């Protein structure tokens, strides 16, 4: 039986996209060729107040230091976990990697370099300048952070990244040690000998003072090592509070009669890595994972799941799919038979499925509802807008819903990516948000209101741009009018319910329903503005074009409530401030004002 060519056309692009996603998933599951850095990266530690795998620790550090998850250079480590192993076990090599970005000439003035030397520098290159950098950072730290200049902010960011780098360097291995397992044995033997000699001394018998001094010297070295990191590697007790730093676990081995399995594992990993003994390295990883599976199954399963999630990078794959869906939808307007329109929608559906899996995975890893910080709010706003757009596309079938969903999905995930540069996106919850019920009701509902308002504004932008540049048939005008009107109705309801739920939460948390906090005012402005649009439409004060212009202004109101209120630095909700957001928020508002002004340009019918 012959398959119609149109049916093949409908499925070619979605199948190619599915193949692209499948290849990324296969690559994430594929075992490591030599050193088992994938399983090494899944080993759990406690950092930033939560259990996370070494892979996440390395990725977040690289994002903070250089805004990328890959180390530059032809001979650079192939993955973040590989880089972390090099940094911990062969720091003299890692110190030569140019990963520290310096954009300010004033900061370069504190070093021996000039702009001609480039923008990226290694730890070894910057080391001679550490005294000057620390002196200047100490001066800046005494100033109010709100008064910092761009130079001072960049300086503090550089010094923070240098501290983070040194914490990672000292987290998994003893400094200046090439054979840690042997060093552990020597240390424990020296301590046992020193204890025996001390007993002789107390009894008045002959004793060996050198043995006591030798053990004291080794103890001082370990005590000096402990404050160099805040990363906890050894699960010696129950819960997160039961984890110990590697240096502390070495000292604990004195009373325990031997090193902890985690301590021994990292010692063997380091020794094998330095000698390029692949078999010994992989054996140490597998032995420690087996111990964790038996004794700490929750932590090792979480570490493995989060490490796999990082390697698949579902939100990055979604961004690619949304771009393809958008381009296919645009081309479909030139070919009215509908094949490309259906292809675009199927690609969007694949992206939405991947987006949903990513959201659910983050919820399971964090044990929280989908919105807990600015990063997750960006991911969820995009998801909510895509779901609403998909419903619109199912009813109208004109590729407008697909195109708008793709734009919003890509834009919000791009925003989320830039928000991730500030650090761990699965961070420990702030006390004011540490209530799952209200996170699942107030925060989710109000965020859906954000999604719907942005969707209405984006549909309105499509209306105005097509009106100016391409003209529209009456059927398209009617469709867009119905889309925007329906979405605004939903946005009004979600924003209102979410604001009321927020007031109830505030009453239970702070003893007042409403306090005119900037974030509360921003949420109220969204409700009021959407209600104004509806009343103006019902009252006949505006028609299609007026409703579209007002809907675009809703983007400005919502963006201010989402980001702008956090930048004020006042109120109980100022917990998500980011410097870079001010410039981008200003640019976004300006772009919306320009499009609104373009809506008043007279166009011949």
Secondary structure, DSSP 8 states (H G I E B T S, - for coil): ----HHHHHHHHHHHHHHHHHHHHHHHHHS--SSS-HHHHHT-EEEETTEEEEHHHHHHHHHHHHHSSSS--STTS-SSHHHHHHHHHH-HHHHTTSEEEE---HHHHTTTT--GGG-SEEEHHHHHTTHHHHHHHHHHHHTS-GGG--HHHHHHHHHHHHHHHHHHHHTTSS-TT-S-HHHHHHHHHHHHHHHHHHHHHHHTTS---HHHHHHHHHHHHHHHHHHTT---B-EE-SSSGGGEE-HHHHHHHHHHHTS--HHHHHHHHHHHHHHTT-HHHHHHHHHHHHHHHHHH-HHHHHHHHHHHHHHHH-HHHHHHHHHHHHHHHHHHHTT-TTSHHHHHHHHHHHHHHHHHHHHHHHHHHHHTS-S-SSHHHHHHHHHHHHHHHHHHHHHHH-SSHHHHHHHHHHHHHHHHHHHHHTTS-TT----GGG--HHHIIIIIHHHHHHHHHHHHHHHHHHHHHHIIIII---HHHHHHHHHHHHHHHHHHHHHHHHHHHHHHHHHHHHHS-S----HHHHHHHHHHHHHHHHHHHHHTTS--HHHHHHHHHHHHHHHHIIIIIHHHT--STT-----HHHHHHHHHHHHHHHHHHHHTTS----
